[in-house]
Amino acid sequence: MNKIAFILVFFMAISFSARSEDHIKEAALAGSWYPGDKRELSVMLDGFFANAKDAPTEADMGVIVSPHAGFVFSGPVAAYGFKAAQARKVATVVILAPSHHVSSKGASIWPDGAFVTPLGRIEVDQALAQKITSCDKRFSFRRDVFEGAGGRAENSVETQLPFIQKAFPNAKIVPIIVGYPPEPEVLRALAEALASSIQGRDDVLIDVSVDQSHFHPDKVAREIDDRGLQAIEAMDVEKLWAGHQSGEMEVDGFHVVTVAMLYAKMAGYTQAKVLRHATSADVTGDTSSVVGYASIMFFRDKNEKTPVTQSVQGVASLNEAQKKRLLEIARSTLDAFVKTGKAPEVQEADLRLNEEEGAFVTLQKKGQLRGCIGNIFGSGPLFQTIRSMAIAAASEDPRFNSVTADELKDIDVEISVLSKPRVAKSADEIILGEHGVIVSRGHFNRGVFLPQVATETGWSKGRFLSELCSQKAGLPSDCWKTPGTTLEIFTANVFGEKK
């Protein structure tokens, strides 16, 4: 190595070392939330683990949910999940946590360096942290989110560290604080990022740091907690989300649990079990105002094969109830707008229908096209996109006059929910009837055909692409064969009122 190269490498090493050292997080709660003395803390944790006698030790788990209060209150409960997880080899623990003091968007991911507790230093898995962060522009690093505010330290990550150090002495961590107020599309994006980044590794554990209800009489708190825990055990994301929108449930960090449940389904951990539930009254004896704590595991049968991670390019499934709801929104919007010129306001608690996705609304009158307008990428929640496209299909399709009230009885509504488009290397990638296609050249010539166009017309691939170029993009019919033309493909979940 020559002298100049050596100097460059030397200073790069110094720069990287300095950056990593900037990302050292010292303990802020030692001596208050848990013992600041190493030996005292270790003895306390050993006691918690020893008393978690009925924690399962054979389950193939990928996710645990743990409380994050002062150790004297929540420690006996938290030990159950960590003890159960010791049955597997764990090299990295991804900590999913809420922020209690700083509002933020997206997700804040600690990039490198280490955290320090009285038990020593616990390193950040830099490679995995960067891999997850690179998945979405809404993922970044904000130190203030991890620090807290107003003189109050953030406890959601730090309270997990001594348990991780005791259960998995050599493990690294990836601390992630999920932004609040929750954004459904970010929650799914983070779940997908975790699934794709962890895929192929069987030594990563997800630890979800959340408490349960706060400051209710003990009897009321247990009833509230039970409703939330039942939704989690049922792996019912929509029920958990709706329960918090209505106030019937009160998981302190339900949006973080949502990420974990979505991830668990993608990764094949499709079963959940509450290992321990308690309230602060179990420690203090004071039942007048309590905080709830739970330890939960997400697991799968040991003979169950790990599924292929869901592609972020695909259309996440919609169940029949969700399809019915979107059709109801489209129909009620269409009828009201055509009759009165005004569209009803729509509220929707279902997490799945709050995701940002592209969609088209197609109107057919006695089997003939009567209007079709869509938004390829979506802008806001899916249910709102459906509402907007129903109005546009009835009044803005330049090929037709606006729909009139006397036509409504003869019109059927069809909805197409779209995956994110990706560029096709060539027309050979296009599968007729499965792929919709976007053709574009420059900034002003662009056209789209939905997948069902090929099925309904019976066109060959060449005819399909030629008609797309000429009809929809205003380009020469053979433009799809020439350099400078971009072809993008997507899939669609298509359903309608007409069977």
Buried (B, 14 or more C-beta within 10 A) or exposed (E): EEEEEEEEEEEEEEEEEEEBEEBEBEBBBBEEBBBBEBEEBBEBBEEBBEEBEEBBEEBBBBBBBBBBBBBBBBBBBBBBBBBBBBBBEBBBBBBBBBBBBBEBBBBBBBBBBBBBBBBEEBBBBBEBBBBBBEBBEBBBBBEEBBBBBEEEBBBBBBBBBBBBBBBBEEBBBBBBBBBBEBBBBBBBBBBBBBBBBBBEEEEBBBBBBBBBBBEBBBEEBBEBBBBBBBBBBEBBBBBBBBBBBEEBBBBBBBBBBBBBBBBBBBBBBBBBBBBBBBBBBBBEEEBEEBBBBBBBBBBBEEEEEBBEBBBBEEBBEBEEEBBEBBBBBBBBBBBBBBEEEEBEEBEBBBBBBBBBBBBBBBBBBEEEEBBBBBBBBBEBBBBBBBBBBBBBBBBEBEEBEEBEEEBBEEBBBBBBBBBBBEEBEEBEEBEBEEBBBBBBBEEEBBBBBBBBBBEEEEBEBEEBBBBBBBEBBEBBBEBBBEEEBEBBBBBBBBBBBEE
